[in-house]
Amino acid sequence: MSETSARLLKLLSLLQTPREWTGTELAERLGVTTRTIRRDVERLRELGYPVHATRGTAGYRLGAGASLPPLLLDDEEAVAVVVGLRTAAGGSVAGLEEPSLRALTKLEQVLPSRLRYRVTTLHTATVRAGDEPGPRVAAETLMAVAEACRRRERLRFDYTDAHGAETVRTVEPQTLVSFGRRWYLVAFDLDRSEWRTFRVDRLRPRTPTGPRFEPRPLPYDDVATYVARQLSQAAWPYQATVALHESATAVADRVWPGMGAVEAVDDRSCLLHVGADSPWALVWMITSVDADFTLISGPPEVRVALRAHGLRCLRAVDGPDDASEEADPPRLGRP
């Protein structure tokens, strides 16, 4: 019996790979006859595993069933699932905490000691920083929006903006973007005839959904970059765009999430779109990238602040007499 159980587990492990196996291949792998493989496949089906057989080639593959059977995970997959469940338990989607903890408890109970040690070590040695409490999104809201995106159906919802004003919006939903601890919907607003980004925690879907639509060309090649650009500029009183004289790949690690959006131009330059609550904050953000740049657009205060910052740096190394005739540049409000 133990030999049969071990063989069934090996067979299930092979069938979980994303390919189709012939009975002969499986028999050779497990050292049995094709008749034994057929019997083992029937046993797996009785246990709830949807093993499909392909006519003609006598191939086998594992498909989707009506219920979730037990899964076989290798060491790396098991650790990844545990870490993911712990993250989900404290995540931004409301209603997932308890299911995540239940699944986590079940998985940790059966983890081999070597894997339990790895997971516990990672958990006890990690502190989550910069993950301030954020708005929670109801799981049913997230799924309703995701379903409308997948089915390409118009979506109507009540929306509360940052100032508390409520409106009813009709949109063609494109995709959901998870940014930090918030979820955003990128959609084409039919009433305003333009692309918009909506906070999912601020919307309440109306049912039923509307008619289907043909997808429109996206406003950006990379939707995540589009959302980052919207967030880095739309809400700020001061905005600027600079050309960085390095490629987008070269500066990617120097632009942190939420700071701004990088737009590739060619292999030697890119654009950085930033926003802040003061000109000096913009200067600090731009110069922190540590790359040569050219100011493309921005209010006059940003140009003044950049010039004042440059003169201040020159005075620091050359002295006040050699830096510039403008010995006392204007002092703008600090962030």
N, C-alpha and C positions, 0 to 999 in steps of 0.2 A: 504493500500500500504506500509506504514512504517513497519507494522508487517511482511509483506512478504519480504521486503528488509533485515530486521534484521535476519529473518530466513535463507535467502540465504547466508548471511555473516557467520552465524554459521555453515551452511552446508559446505561452502567452507573451513572454518577453520578446520573442522573435516576431510575433504577429503585431506587436505594438509599434514596430518600426514602420515608417511611411512607405511601404512597398508591398507588392504582391508576391506571395511564395507559392511555388508549386508543391504538390504533395511529395514529389520525389526529393526536392530540395530540403524540405523539412525533415523527411525521413533520414537523409544523409547527415544533416546537422545533429539529429538526436540519436542516431544509431539504431533506428527501429525500422519496421516495414511501413509501407504506405497504408496498409490496412489498420495498423496501430494509430497512425496519424488521423485516419478518419474517425476512429473510436474516440481519440482524445479531443478532436474538434467537437464531437457531439457532447462530450462531458462539459467542455467549456460553454457550449450553448445552454446546457441545462443549468449552469451556474449563473447565467445571465449575460455572458459575453456574446455580442453580436458578430459572430464569425461568418463572413459571407464567402460563398464559393462562386467562382467564375466559370461559366459553362465553356466548354471547348478546351481551355487551357488547364482545367482542373486546378486553378489557383485559389489561394485563400488570402483574405485580408480582414482586418478588424474594422468594423464600421461603427456607426452611431446607433445606439439602442434606445429603448423607451425609458430605461432607468440607468443609473450610474453604477456599474459593477466595480469591484475593487480594482485598484491600479497598482502596477508595479513601477517603482521609481528607483533609479540608480542613486548612488551617494550624492552626486552633485545636484540632481533634480530634487531629492528630498530636502537638502539644505536650502535650496532656492525657494521651495514652497514654504518652508517654515519661516524664513526671513520675510517672504512676501505676506504671509498671514499676519505676522506680528506688525508689519507696517500697516496693513489694512485695518487692523484692530484699532489703530489710533489715527486713521486717515480722515479724509474730507467727505466721505460718503456716509450719510446717516443710515443706520439700520444694518450696517455690515459688521459692527463691532462684535455682537454676540455670535453670529454664525462663524466669524473668523476665529473667535476664541474657542468655539466648540470644535471646529476642524483642527485647530492648532493642538488642542488637548489630545484628540484622537491620534494625531500623527506623532506627537512627542512620546506618547505611551509605547509606541511600537518601534521607535528609532533604536538602532543598535547603539551600544554605549559609546562607540567611537564617534558616531555622528552627533549624538546628544552632547558629547563633550565639545565638539566644534561649534555647535549652535549656541550652547550656553556660554562658551568663551566669547563668541562674537557679541552676544547680548549684554553680558556683564561689562565688557570693555568698551561699549559704545554709549555715547551720550548724544541725543538728538538736539542739535542747536539750530537756531534760526527757523524753527518750525512753530511759530507762534499760532495760538488758536485762531482758526479762520472760520468762515461761514461753512455750514454743513449743507450738503445737497441731499435731498431725499432720493433714495435709490429708485423709487418708482418714477420720479421726475427724470432722472438721468436715463433710465431705460426708455421712457416715452420719447424723449428727444433723440436718443440713439436710434430707435426704431424708425422714426420719421426720416432721419438721415439715410439709413440703410435702404428704405423703401422709396426714397425720393418723393416724399409726400409733403405738401404744404403744411405748415404748422402755425396755429394761432395760439397766442398766449398773452396773459396779463403780465406786464413788466413794470417793475418799480426801479426807477433810475437812482443815481447816487444822491439826488436831492429829495427823494421821497415822492416824486411825481409818478403817477400811475397811468399807463397807456395800454391799449390793446394792439398787439403787433401781428402782422401776417407776413411770414417769411418763407423762403425756400431754404431749408436747413442743409448745410454742406457737411460740416464735421464738428466734432467736439475736440477741444484741446485742454489738456490738464496742465496748468501752469502754476507751480508752487502748490499751495493748498486750495486753489480755486479752479473751477471748471468754467470754460467759456464755449459758447456756441458761435461759430462763424456761419453767417447766413446772409442771403440777399433779401433786404427789406423791400417788399413790394410797394408799400405806401410811400417810401422815400426814394425808391429806385436807385439804391446803392448798397454796397456791402457794409455790414455792421457786425460788431462783436458784442455779444450779450453775456452777462454773468448768469450762469445757470441757477445759482441760488436765489436770484431775484425774479425768476420767471415761474409762472404757473400755467402749464399747458392746458388748452381747452380741447375737448374731444367732441366729435371725432376729428381726425386729421383731414386735410383738404385733398384736392385732386393731385395726381402725380405730375411731375414736371421734368423737363429736360435739363440736365446739369449745365450751368453757365461756366464760362472760363473763369478760373479763380483769379482774384486780384493780385496774387503773389505766387511764385513758383513753389515756395515753401510756406504752408499755412501756419506752422509754428512760428516762423520768422515774422509773418504778417501780424500775428497776435502780439508777439513781443514788441513789434514796432508800434502797434496801436496803444499798448499799455505804457510804453516808455514815453509817449508824446501826448496822447489825447487828453490826459487829465492834468497836464502841467502848464503853468502860465508861461514858462520860457522853454522854447524848443529850438533845436539846431540840427543841422546836418553837416558833417565834415567828411572830406575825402581822406582816408588813411592811405599812406603810400606803402602799404603792404597788402598781401592777399588776405582774403577773408579767412582762409585756413590758418595763416600765420598768426592772426590776432584773436582767433576764436577762444583760446584759453584765457585771454586777458579781458574779455567782456563777460561779466557774470550775468546770470539770469535776472532780468528785471532792470538792468542798467540801461540797455538800449538794444537796438536791432542792427545787425550787420548785414549789409546787402553786397553780395559779390559783384565786382565789375569786370576784372580780368585777373590774370595771374600776378599782377603787381600792384593792384589797388582795390579798394572796396569803400563803401559808404557806411558811416555810422550815424544812426538817427537816435538822438537822445532828447530827454525832456527833464526839467527839474523846476524847483520852486524859486530859484534865484540864478542870476548869471554866474555867480561864483561857484555854485554847485555844478553848473554845466562845465565850467573851466576845469574843475577838479576831475570830473568824470572823463572828459576828453583827454586831458594830459596823463591820466592814470593808465591809459592804454599803452603808453611808452612807444609811440610811433610818430613819425613825421606826418603832418596833416595839413590840409587846407580847408578853411572855413568856406562852405558852399552857401549855406543859408542860415539865417538867424536874426533876431532883433538887434538893433544897434548896441544895446547894453552888453550883449555877448562879445561883440568885437572890442568894445572898450575894456571889458573885464579881461579878455585875453591879452590885450596890449599891456594893461597894468600888471598882470601876472608876469609877463615876460620881462618888463622893466624891473620888477621886484627881484626876479631871479638874477638879472644882470648886476644889480646893485649888490647882491649878496656875494658875488665873486669878484667884481671889478671895482666896487666902490661907487658912491653916489655921483662923483664927478665924471666918471667915464661911461656910465650906463646910457644916459640920454639927457637931452636938454629938458625933457619933461621929468623933473625931479620929484614931483609930487602928483602921481596919477590919481584920478578920482577914486574914492573909496565907496564901493557899492555894498549893498546889504549882504551880509553873510547868510548861508543857509541855516 
